[in-house]
Amino acid sequence: MSTNPKDNGNAGFYRALALVGQVGFYIALPMVLGAFLGRFLDTSLHDTAPLATIFGLLLGLAIGIALVVRAINRLPS
């Protein structure tokens, strides 16, 4: 195994690509889970038509943003 920096010329590109994919999952997954949970609560409670779904989406978005901020703060400067 070589430790020559020229051997890993694309390492920075692949790290950036991985970060973009990670950010996408951090935003999308909590929102989808929040929407499913809200939809389930809406159908089981019958009186809260779109409110629980909207709340679940917003909560998922807030969690996703917090995860993205944490991931960005953990990047080396």
CYANA upper distance limits for C-alpha pairs under 8 A (distance plus 0.5 A):
  2 SER  CA      7 ASP  CA      8.06
  3 THR  CA      7 ASP  CA      8.18
  4 ASN  CA      8 ASN  CA      8.14
  5 PRO  CA      9 GLY  CA      7.57
 10 ASN  CA     14 TYR  CA      6.79
 11 ALA  CA     15 ARG  CA      6.63
 12 GLY  CA     16 ALA  CA      6.69
 13 PHE  CA     17 LEU  CA      6.66
 14 TYR  CA     18 ALA  CA      6.56
 15 ARG  CA     19 LEU  CA      6.68
 16 ALA  CA     20 VAL  CA      6.82
 17 LEU  CA     21 GLY  CA      6.91
 18 ALA  CA     22 GLN  CA      6.56
 19 LEU  CA     23 VAL  CA      6.58
 20 VAL  CA     24 GLY  CA      6.77
 21 GLY  CA     25 PHE  CA      6.86
 22 GLN  CA     26 TYR  CA      6.59
 23 VAL  CA     27 ILE  CA      6.74
 23 VAL  CA     68 VAL  CA      6.44
 24 GLY  CA     28 ALA  CA      6.50
 25 PHE  CA     29 LEU  CA      6.00
 26 TYR  CA     30 PRO  CA      7.37
 26 TYR  CA     64 GLY  CA      5.55
 26 TYR  CA     65 ILE  CA      8.10
 26 TYR  CA     67 LEU  CA      6.68
 26 TYR  CA     68 VAL  CA      6.86
 27 ILE  CA     31 MET  CA      7.17
 27 ILE  CA     60 GLY  CA      8.28
 27 ILE  CA     61 LEU  CA      6.93
 27 ILE  CA     63 ILE  CA      8.44
 27 ILE  CA     64 GLY  CA      4.86
 27 ILE  CA     65 ILE  CA      7.08
 27 ILE  CA     68 VAL  CA      8.03
 28 ALA  CA     32 VAL  CA      6.66
 28 ALA  CA     64 GLY  CA      7.89
 29 LEU  CA     33 LEU  CA      6.67
 29 LEU  CA     60 GLY  CA      8.39
 29 LEU  CA     64 GLY  CA      8.34
 30 PRO  CA     34 GLY  CA      6.43
 30 PRO  CA     60 GLY  CA      4.92
 30 PRO  CA     61 LEU  CA      7.22
 30 PRO  CA     63 ILE  CA      7.14
 30 PRO  CA     64 GLY  CA      6.50
 31 MET  CA     35 ALA  CA      6.57
 31 MET  CA     56 GLY  CA      7.69
 31 MET  CA     57 LEU  CA      5.55
 31 MET  CA     58 LEU  CA      7.87
 31 MET  CA     59 LEU  CA      7.91
 31 MET  CA     60 GLY  CA      4.57
 31 MET  CA     61 LEU  CA      6.01
 31 MET  CA     64 GLY  CA      7.90
 32 VAL  CA     36 PHE  CA      6.71
 32 VAL  CA     57 LEU  CA      7.74
 32 VAL  CA     60 GLY  CA      7.90
 33 LEU  CA     37 LEU  CA      6.60
 33 LEU  CA     56 GLY  CA      8.35
 33 LEU  CA     60 GLY  CA      7.69
 34 GLY  CA     38 GLY  CA      6.45
 34 GLY  CA     53 THR  CA      7.77
 34 GLY  CA     55 PHE  CA      8.36
 34 GLY  CA     56 GLY  CA      4.56
 34 GLY  CA     57 LEU  CA      5.67
 34 GLY  CA     58 LEU  CA      8.38
 34 GLY  CA     59 LEU  CA      7.23
 34 GLY  CA     60 GLY  CA      5.71
 35 ALA  CA     39 ARG  CA      6.45
 35 ALA  CA     53 THR  CA      5.68
 35 ALA  CA     54 ILE  CA      7.74
 35 ALA  CA     56 GLY  CA      5.65
 35 ALA  CA     57 LEU  CA      5.63
 35 ALA  CA     60 GLY  CA      8.36
 36 PHE  CA     40 PHE  CA      6.61
 36 PHE  CA     53 THR  CA      7.92
 36 PHE  CA     56 GLY  CA      8.35
 37 LEU  CA     41 LEU  CA      6.75
 37 LEU  CA     53 THR  CA      7.80
 37 LEU  CA     56 GLY  CA      7.16
 38 GLY  CA     42 ASP  CA      6.55
 38 GLY  CA     51 LEU  CA      8.33
 38 GLY  CA     52 ALA  CA      4.94
 38 GLY  CA     53 THR  CA      4.35
 38 GLY  CA     54 ILE  CA      7.68
 38 GLY  CA     55 PHE  CA      7.49
 38 GLY  CA     56 GLY  CA      5.56
 38 GLY  CA     57 LEU  CA      8.23
 39 ARG  CA     43 THR  CA      6.71
 39 ARG  CA     50 PRO  CA      8.27
 39 ARG  CA     52 ALA  CA      7.20
 39 ARG  CA     53 THR  CA      5.61
 40 PHE  CA     44 SER  CA      6.68
 41 LEU  CA     45 LEU  CA      6.40
 41 LEU  CA     52 ALA  CA      6.88
 41 LEU  CA     53 THR  CA      8.34
 42 ASP  CA     46 HIS  CA      6.33
 42 ASP  CA     47 ASP  CA      7.72
 42 ASP  CA     48 THR  CA      5.97
 42 ASP  CA     49 ALA  CA      5.97
 42 ASP  CA     50 PRO  CA      7.21
 42 ASP  CA     51 LEU  CA      7.95
 42 ASP  CA     52 ALA  CA      6.35
 42 ASP  CA     53 THR  CA      7.42
 43 THR  CA     49 ALA  CA      8.10
 48 THR  CA     52 ALA  CA      6.94
 50 PRO  CA     54 ILE  CA      6.68
 51 LEU  CA     55 PHE  CA      6.57
 52 ALA  CA     56 GLY  CA      6.43
 53 THR  CA     57 LEU  CA      6.69
 54 ILE  CA     58 LEU  CA      6.71
 55 PHE  CA     59 LEU  CA      6.49
 56 GLY  CA     60 GLY  CA      6.48
 57 LEU  CA     61 LEU  CA      6.61
 58 LEU  CA     62 ALA  CA      6.69
 59 LEU  CA     63 ILE  CA      6.72
 60 GLY  CA     64 GLY  CA      6.52
 61 LEU  CA     65 ILE  CA      6.62
 62 ALA  CA     66 ALA  CA      6.71
 63 ILE  CA     67 LEU  CA      6.72
 64 GLY  CA     68 VAL  CA      6.73
 65 ILE  CA     69 VAL  CA      6.65
 66 ALA  CA     70 ARG  CA      6.67
 67 LEU  CA     71 ALA  CA      6.64
 68 VAL  CA     72 ILE  CA      6.63
 69 VAL  CA     73 ASN  CA      6.61
 70 ARG  CA     74 ARG  CA      6.81
 71 ALA  CA     75 LEU  CA      7.26
